Amino acid sequence: MSHPQETSFLAVLADAGFPAPSVAAIRDQFHPLPNALAALLAAPKGTLDGAKLSELFDSATSDELKHSLAAVIHQTRPRGLDEWLLAAARDRRSEAARNLLAAAVAKMLPPERAVPVLLEVFHDAPLAAVHPLGKVGDERVREILTSALPTATGPLRRELRQAIARIGQRLAKASKRTRCVRS
């Protein structure tokens, strides 16, 4: 990997919450790093075929590697992952990667496909799904999140408030646009 590509890759990882000093450090930590991963990471954004990434994710034995692969999926939006992504986000064995998989569901799939899965994840692991639900949820989702607020504590309470506000803002903008079009 050339120096600018390495710098770019490390920046993407750092933005996703996984700072690493170098690719060599990652290689040392996850040795042997699958060779296919380096090739996947070198591909231009939006052109990746998700089959290899999903295969790597499914075969990974390290939670840290799964988390890193989920970050790559979330950042690069690979093609052909819709069904796999829905299943992986639902899968409780995805554990540490689940929040990134849920975020990828919200980012990569239309709301009508994303919301039902994100609600399943919310009931199972609320903190993993609340932020993505805030990005794609509708009035019904806002009501569900609002009903969870009285019993929520700590970070979940804060995330619920933010998600509810985000949905409200998005719905208000949509309503305003609809009124402007009718005028």
QUIVENTA-V793062 format. One record per backbone hydrogen bond with DSSP energy under -0.5 kcal/mol. CO is the residue of the C=O (numbers start at 1). NH is the residue of the N-H. E is the energy in kcal/mol with one decimal. If there is no record, write none. Layout:
BEGIN
((CO	NH	E) (CO	NH	E))
END
This chain:
BEGIN
((2	6	-2.7) (3	7	-2.7) (4	8	-2.4) (5	9	-2.8) (6	10	-2.9) (7	11	-2.0) (8	12	-2.2) (9	13	-2.4) (10	14	-2.4) (11	15	-2.6) (12	16	-1.6) (13	18	-2.9) (14	17	-1.5) (22	26	-1.5) (23	27	-2.9) (24	28	-2.7) (25	29	-2.1) (26	30	-2.5) (28	31	-0.6) (34	37	-1.2) (34	38	-0.8) (35	39	-1.3) (36	40	-2.4) (37	41	-2.4) (38	42	-1.1) (39	43	-0.6) (40	43	-1.1) (44	47	-1.8) (48	50	-0.7) (48	79	-3.4) (49	52	-0.8) (49	53	-0.6) (50	54	-2.9) (51	55	-2.2) (52	56	-2.8) (53	57	-2.7) (54	58	-2.7) (55	59	-1.7) (56	60	-1.1) (57	60	-0.6) (62	66	-2.3) (63	67	-2.5) (64	68	-2.2) (65	69	-2.8) (66	70	-2.6) (67	71	-1.9) (68	72	-2.0) (69	73	-2.5) (70	74	-2.6) (71	75	-2.4) (72	76	-2.7) (73	77	-1.9) (76	46	-1.3) (78	81	-0.5) (79	50	-3.0) (81	85	-3.6) (82	86	-2.2) (83	87	-2.1) (84	88	-3.1) (85	89	-2.4) (86	90	-1.5) (87	91	-1.6) (91	94	-1.8) (92	95	-1.4) (94	97	-2.6) (95	98	-2.0) (97	101	-2.4) (98	102	-2.8) (99	103	-2.0) (100	104	-2.2) (101	105	-2.2) (102	106	-2.1) (103	107	-1.9) (104	108	-2.9) (105	109	-2.0) (110	113	-1.8) (110	114	-2.4) (111	115	-2.7) (113	117	-0.8) (114	118	-2.7) (115	119	-2.5) (116	120	-1.7) (117	121	-2.5) (118	122	-2.6) (119	123	-2.1) (120	124	-1.3) (121	125	-4.4) (125	128	-1.3) (125	129	-1.0) (126	129	-0.8) (126	130	-2.0) (129	133	-2.4) (130	134	-1.8) (131	135	-1.1) (132	136	-1.4) (133	137	-2.8) (138	142	-2.4) (139	143	-2.2) (140	144	-2.0) (141	145	-2.8) (142	146	-2.5) (143	147	-2.1) (144	148	-1.1) (145	149	-0.8) (146	149	-0.6) (146	150	-0.5) (148	151	-0.6) (148	152	-0.7) (149	152	-1.0) (153	156	-1.0) (153	157	-0.9) (154	158	-1.8) (155	159	-2.8) (156	160	-2.8) (157	161	-2.3) (158	162	-2.2) (159	163	-2.7) (160	164	-2.8) (161	165	-2.3) (162	166	-2.5) (163	167	-2.5) (164	168	-2.4) (165	169	-2.5) (166	170	-2.4) (167	171	-2.8) (168	172	-2.3) (169	173	-2.3) (170	174	-2.2) (171	175	-2.5) (172	176	-2.4) (173	177	-2.5) (174	178	-2.2) (175	179	-2.3) (176	180	-2.2) (177	181	-2.1) (178	182	-1.9) (179	183	-1.4))
END
